[in-house]
């Protein structure tokens, strides 16, 4: 049973999905686990078909895929509190993504069928999920717009501002997310070479 008594109004910026689930699903431990993934390890590979959804409790993860030559590239970086994985709302052939840790991460792992069912049944989770997807979508659109309109230096300054937020590794040490990105990561995100990034970094 869903208990909505304490959730008439939520500020979703502070909303904790797991705590909300714990309040309303006594058997939550059957569907949710936690794991530690050390820096540089895959959470999943592009060829792996997972029935899980992942939440970064602490840490940062790069999301990417492969070009036609088989070279990996990064298209998003996410940190503390973000969710990722395949919700299977797209054709499976359209989801070919890998995820790799940037720091030692604490990751919460949700059973896919459970979290999808909870989102559909619980209006609070439904509202949160829609808002979260819209936020990620808007952020992606901003990055695409930036990449099509600005020069390398301006793009890099945008990324520095965009990723100028704190994340934590699984023991709680703090980092600025931008400082963790490699020149290749930055080049992938704005569609330019490492050499151009190297030159632009001297001016940022």
C-alpha positions in Angstrom: 0.0 0.0 0.0 1.1 3.5 -0.8 1.1 5.9 2.1 0.7 9.5 0.8 -0.1 11.2 4.1 3.3 12.8 4.5 3.7 13.8 0.9 1.2 16.4 0.0 3.8 18.8 -1.2 7.4 17.8 -2.1 10.3 19.9 -3.2 11.8 17.5 -5.7 15.3 19.1 -5.4 15.5 17.5 -2.0 13.4 14.4 -2.8 15.0 11.1 -1.9 13.6 8.3 -4.0 15.0 5.6 -1.9 13.7 7.0 1.4 10.3 7.4 -0.1 10.3 3.8 -1.3 11.4 2.6 2.2 8.5 4.4 3.7 6.0 2.7 1.4 7.4 -0.7 0.5 8.3 -2.8 3.5 10.0 -5.4 1.2 12.3 -2.9 -0.4 15.4 -5.0 0.4 14.2 -7.6 -2.1 14.5 -5.1 -4.9 17.3 -2.7 -4.0 20.9 -3.3 -3.2 24.0 -1.2 -2.9 27.5 -1.7 -4.3 30.9 -0.1 -4.5 32.5 0.4 -7.9 36.0 1.6 -7.9 37.4 4.4 -10.1 37.8 3.4 -13.8 35.5 0.3 -13.6 32.4 -0.3 -15.8 29.0 -0.3 -14.1 27.8 -1.9 -17.3 29.2 -2.4 -20.8 27.3 -1.5 -24.0 26.8 -5.2 -24.9 25.4 -6.0 -21.4 21.6 -6.1 -21.2 20.8 -5.2 -17.7 17.5 -5.6 -15.9 18.6 -3.0 -13.3 18.4 0.8 -12.9 21.2 2.6 -11.1 21.4 5.6 -8.8 24.7 7.3 -7.9 24.6 7.6 -4.1 28.1 9.1 -4.1 30.4 9.5 -7.0 30.4 10.3 -10.7 29.9 8.3 -13.9 30.6 8.9 -17.5 28.0 7.6 -20.0 29.1 6.8 -23.5 28.9 4.6 -26.6 31.1 3.7 -29.6 31.4 5.2 -33.1 31.4 3.3 -36.3 35.1 2.6 -36.0 34.6 1.1 -32.5 36.2 4.0 -30.7 34.5 4.9 -27.3 33.2 8.4 -26.8 31.5 10.1 -23.9 28.2 12.0 -24.2 27.3 12.7 -20.6 28.7 13.0 -17.1 26.5 12.5 -14.1 27.1 12.7 -10.4 25.6 12.4 -6.9 21.9 11.6 -6.9 21.6 10.9 -10.6 19.9 7.9 -12.1 21.0 6.0 -15.2 20.4 2.8 -17.1 17.9 1.4 -19.6 14.3 1.8 -18.6 13.4 -0.2 -21.8 11.0 2.5 -23.1 13.0 2.5 -26.4 13.7 -0.3 -28.9 16.6 -2.3 -27.4 18.6 -1.7 -30.6 18.6 2.1 -29.7 20.2 1.6 -26.4 23.9 0.9 -26.7 25.5 2.6 -23.8 28.4 1.9 -21.4 28.8 3.5 -18.0 32.2 3.9 -16.3 33.1 5.4 -12.9 35.2 8.5 -12.6 35.8 8.1 -8.9 35.2 5.4 -6.4 31.4 5.2 -6.4 28.6 4.0 -4.1 25.8 2.9 -6.4 22.3 1.9 -5.5 20.9 -0.8 -7.8 17.1 -1.1 -8.4 15.3 -4.0 -10.0 13.9 -2.6 -13.2 10.4 -4.1 -13.0 10.1 -3.0 -9.4 11.1 0.6 -10.0 9.0 0.9 -13.2 5.9 -0.5 -11.3 6.5 1.9 -8.4 6.7 4.9 -10.7 3.5 4.0 -12.4 1.6 3.3 -9.2 2.8 6.1 -7.0 1.7 9.6 -8.2 4.5 11.2 -6.2 7.1 9.0 -8.0 5.4 9.7 -11.3 5.7 13.4 -10.8 9.3 13.1 -9.7 10.2 10.9 -12.6 8.6 13.2 -15.2 10.4 16.2 -13.7 13.7 14.4 -13.6 13.5 13.3 -17.2 12.6 16.8 -18.3 15.6 18.2 -16.3 18.0 15.8 -18.0 16.4 16.4 -21.4 16.7 20.2 -21.0 20.3 19.9 -19.9 21.0 17.7 -23.0 19.4 20.3 -25.2 21.5 23.1 -23.7 24.7 21.2 -24.4 23.7 20.5 -28.0 22.8 24.2 -28.5 26.1 25.2 -27.0 28.1 22.8 -29.2 26.5 24.2 -32.3 26.8 27.9 -31.6 30.1 28.6 -29.8 33.8 28.3 -30.4 36.1 25.9 -28.5 37.0 28.3 -25.8 33.4 29.4 -25.2 32.3 25.8 -25.2 34.9 24.9 -22.6 33.9 27.8 -20.4 30.3 26.6 -20.6 31.3 23.1 -19.5 33.4 24.4 -16.7 30.4 26.4 -15.4 28.0 23.5 -16.1 30.2 20.9 -14.2 31.3 23.3 -11.5 29.5 21.3 -8.8 30.7 19.1 -6.0 30.5 15.4 -6.0 31.7 12.9 -3.4 33.4 9.5 -3.6 32.0 6.7 -1.6 33.9 7.6 1.5 32.7 11.2 1.4 35.7 13.0 0.0 34.7 16.0 -2.1 35.7 16.9 -5.7 34.7 19.4 -8.3 33.3 17.4 -11.2 34.9 19.5 -13.9 38.4 18.8 -12.4 37.8 15.1 -12.8 37.2 15.2 -16.6 40.0 14.3 -19.0 40.9 16.2 -22.1 39.3 13.4 -24.1 36.1 13.6 -22.0 35.9 17.3 -22.7 36.7 16.9 -26.4 34.0 14.2 -26.7 31.4 16.4 -25.0 32.0 19.4 -27.3 33.1 17.6 -30.5 36.7 18.6 -30.8 40.2 17.2 -30.4 42.4 16.8 -27.3 44.9 19.3 -28.8 42.2 22.0 -29.1 41.1 21.3 -25.6 44.7 21.5 -24.3 45.1 24.9 -25.9 41.8 26.2 -24.7 42.4 25.0 -21.1 45.3 27.4 -20.9 42.8 30.3 -21.4 39.9 29.1 -19.2 
